[in-house]
């Protein structure tokens, strides 16, 4: 923030954190810092270059965790997603002058319901467009498209499926979507894992607990030590099961 404030004073009117931090959850070795920066105006060429340089400074001085997010004006947040233009954004240290990373109903809803205000006024549903039906439809569609693709990639690469990171990403990711479709509310990755322990049969508990172990404390003993192929097969099977269970819940309530 100090870097961009020095090169473009008054540009950043608001800064908000969402994602894991919005749920009071942060694991230094696993979590990213998800943000939405609110600008005084849509940036021109000079400002885009200043933003790129500011993110380069952050990348050099703070290589981890990643600072992932986008830069909008307040009117962008008040619009339905299809009316929001491509915006300057950064993901995994890569800055784009125009993209759509993070521009989805989950971010919009997290801003109003779980956002952390760093600068600017607290955002409410009068400031940010929210629509529970759109959030549900997006989550249902994400399960049928993105996560189905992830599952197929696991099937095609069983050695990669056996990696602990795959268990954390996939098991908690599909559980998070299932939680939203089943309860109508957002939760964190760890919250999704604890929900999964109650929502799914006990035979899935080992891989759910493994995903939570990887996310929260990699030093804890793993029941999959020495048998990564079993972790991979369980990750693949759980992902497939949870995708189907989520799809069965439907894209609309009722």
C-alpha positions in Angstrom: 0.0 0.0 0.0 2.8 2.4 0.8 4.4 1.8 -2.6 1.3 2.7 -4.6 0.4 5.6 -2.2 3.8 7.1 -2.9 3.6 6.8 -6.7 -0.2 7.5 -7.1 -1.5 9.4 -4.0 -5.2 9.1 -3.5 -5.6 6.3 -6.0 -6.5 3.5 -3.5 -9.6 4.6 -1.7 -10.4 1.2 -0.2 -8.7 -2.1 0.5 -10.6 -5.2 1.6 -9.5 -8.7 2.4 -11.6 -11.8 1.7 -11.0 -15.5 1.3 -9.6 -17.4 4.3 -8.8 -14.2 6.2 -12.4 -13.2 6.1 -13.3 -16.3 8.1 -10.5 -15.7 10.6 -8.4 -18.5 9.1 -4.9 -18.1 7.9 -2.1 -20.7 7.7 1.2 -19.1 6.7 2.5 -22.0 4.7 -0.8 -22.6 2.9 -3.0 -19.5 2.7 -2.9 -16.7 0.2 -4.0 -13.1 0.9 -7.0 -12.4 -1.2 -7.8 -8.7 -1.7 -10.1 -6.2 -3.5 -8.6 -2.7 -4.0 -11.1 0.1 -4.7 -9.6 2.8 -6.9 -10.7 6.4 -7.3 -11.1 5.9 -11.0 -10.4 3.3 -13.7 -6.7 3.5 -14.3 -5.0 4.9 -17.4 -1.6 3.9 -18.8 0.5 5.7 -16.2 -1.5 4.3 -13.3 -1.5 0.7 -14.7 2.3 1.0 -14.8 2.4 2.2 -11.2 0.2 -0.7 -10.1 2.4 -3.2 -12.0 5.5 -1.7 -10.3 3.8 -1.8 -6.9 3.0 -5.5 -7.2 6.5 -6.2 -8.4 7.9 -4.6 -5.2 5.5 -6.8 -3.2 6.7 -9.8 -5.1 10.3 -9.1 -4.4 10.0 -8.2 -0.8 7.2 -10.7 0.2 7.4 -13.7 -2.1 5.0 -15.6 0.0 2.2 -15.6 0.8 0.8 -14.6 -2.6 -1.3 -11.4 -2.8 -4.1 -12.3 -5.1 -6.9 -9.9 -6.1 -8.2 -7.2 -8.4 -8.6 -3.4 -8.6 -12.1 -2.0 -9.1 -14.0 1.2 -8.7 -17.0 1.3 -6.4 -19.5 1.3 -9.3 -18.0 -2.0 -10.5 -18.9 -3.7 -7.3 -22.4 -2.5 -7.4 -23.1 -4.2 -10.8 -24.1 -7.7 -11.7 -21.0 -9.7 -12.6 -21.8 -9.7 -16.4 -21.7 -5.9 -16.4 -18.3 -5.7 -14.6 -15.5 -5.0 -17.1 -12.2 -6.8 -17.1 -10.0 -5.3 -14.3 -6.3 -5.1 -13.3 -5.6 -8.2 -11.3 -2.8 -10.3 -9.9 -2.6 -14.0 -9.2 0.4 -16.0 -8.0 2.6 -12.9 -8.5 1.5 -12.4 -12.1 0.0 -9.0 -12.8 -2.5 -8.5 -15.7 -3.7 -5.1 -16.8 -7.1 -6.6 -17.6 -8.5 -9.9 -16.5 -11.3 -11.6 -14.5 -9.5 -13.3 -11.7 -11.7 -13.1 -8.6 -14.6 -11.5 -10.4 -17.3 -14.0 -9.4 -20.3 -14.2 -7.0 -18.2 -15.8 -4.2 -16.0 -12.7 -4.0 -18.9 -10.3 -4.1 -20.7 -12.1 -1.3 -17.6 -12.5 0.8 -16.9 -8.8 0.7 -20.3 -8.0 2.3 -20.6 -11.0 4.7 -17.0 -11.8 5.6 -14.8 -9.0 4.3 -12.0 -7.4 6.4 -11.8 -3.7 6.0 -8.2 -2.4 5.8 -9.0 1.0 4.3 -12.2 2.8 3.4 -15.8 2.3 4.7 -17.2 -1.1 5.6 -18.9 -2.6 2.5 -22.6 -3.6 2.8 -25.1 -5.1 0.5 -26.1 -1.6 -0.6 -22.6 -1.1 -1.9 -22.0 -4.5 -3.5 -24.2 -6.5 -5.8 -25.3 -9.8 -4.2 -27.7 -12.4 -5.4 -28.0 -15.8 -3.6 -29.5 -17.5 -6.6 -26.5 -16.3 -8.7 -24.1 -17.5 -6.0 -25.7 -20.9 -6.0 -25.9 -21.2 -9.7 -22.2 -20.2 -10.0 -21.2 -22.8 -7.4 -23.2 -25.5 -9.1 -21.7 -24.7 -12.5 -18.2 -24.5 -11.1 -18.6 -28.1 -9.8 -19.8 -29.3 -13.2 -17.0 -27.5 -15.2 -13.9 -26.7 -13.3 -14.0 -29.5 -10.7 -15.0 -32.1 -13.2 -12.0 -31.1 -15.2 -9.8 -31.3 -12.1 -11.2 -34.8 -11.3 -10.3 -36.0 -14.8 -6.8 -34.6 -14.5 -6.4 -36.6 -11.3 -7.6 -39.7 -13.0 -5.1 -39.1 -15.9 -2.2 -38.4 -13.5 -2.5 -40.8 -10.5 1.0 -40.0 -9.2 0.1 -36.3 -8.9 -3.2 -37.3 -7.3 -1.2 -38.9 -4.5 0.5 -35.7 -3.6 -0.6 -34.2 -0.3 -1.3 -30.9 -1.9 -3.8 -32.6 -4.3 -5.7 -34.0 -1.3 -5.9 -30.5 0.4 -6.9 -28.7 -2.8 -9.5 -31.1 -4.1 -11.1 -32.6 -0.9 -11.5 -29.2 0.8 -12.5 -27.4 -2.5 -15.3 -29.7 -3.4 -16.5 -29.9 0.2 -16.6 -26.1 0.3 -19.0 -26.0 -2.7 -21.1 -28.8 -1.2 -21.4 -26.8 2.0 -22.7 -23.8 0.1 -25.2 -25.8 -2.0 -26.5 -27.7 1.0 -26.6 -24.8 3.5 -26.8 -21.7 1.5 -23.8 -20.2 3.3 -20.1 -19.6 2.6 -17.4 -21.2 4.7 -13.6 -21.5 4.8 -11.5 -24.4 3.5 -11.0 -25.7 7.0 -14.7 -25.1 7.8 -15.5 -27.1 4.7 -13.4 -30.0 5.9 -15.1 -30.1 9.3 -18.5 -29.9 7.6 -17.5 -32.8 5.4 -16.8 -35.0 8.5 -20.5 -34.6 9.3 -22.0 -34.6 5.8 -20.3 -37.7 4.3 -20.0 -41.3 5.4 -17.3 -42.3 7.9 -15.4 -44.2 5.1 -14.4 -40.8 3.7 -13.0 -39.5 7.1 -9.4 -40.6 6.5 -9.0 -38.5 3.3 -10.9 -35.6 4.8 -8.7 -35.6 7.9 -5.6 -35.9 5.6 -6.7 -32.8 3.7 -7.2 -30.9 7.0 -3.8 -32.2 8.2 -2.0 -30.8 5.1 -3.7 -27.5 5.4 -3.4 -26.9 9.1 -0.3 -28.8 10.4 1.9 -30.7 8.1 3.9 -32.1 11.0 1.1 -34.3 12.3 1.3 -38.0 11.5 -0.5 -39.1 8.3 -2.2 -42.4 7.9 -1.1 -42.3 4.3 2.6 -42.2 5.1 4.4 -44.6 2.8 1.3 -45.3 0.7 0.8 -42.2 -1.6 -1.0 -44.3 -4.1 -3.8 -44.9 -1.6 -4.0 -41.2 -0.8 -4.3 -40.6 -4.6 -7.1 -43.2 -5.1 -9.0 -41.8 -2.1 -8.6 -38.2 -3.3 -9.9 -39.2 -6.8 -12.8 -41.2 -5.3 -13.8 -38.5 -2.8 -13.7 -35.8 -5.5 -15.9 -37.8 -7.8 -18.4 -38.6 -5.0 -18.6 -35.0 -3.8 -19.0 -33.6 -7.3 -22.0 -35.9 -7.9 -23.5 -35.2 -4.5 -23.3 -31.5 -5.2 -24.8 -31.8 -8.6 -27.7 -33.7 -7.1 -28.4 -30.7 -4.8 -29.4 -28.6 -7.9 -28.5 -25.2 -9.1 -31.6 -23.6 -7.5 -33.2 -23.8 -4.1 -36.3 -25.9 -3.6 
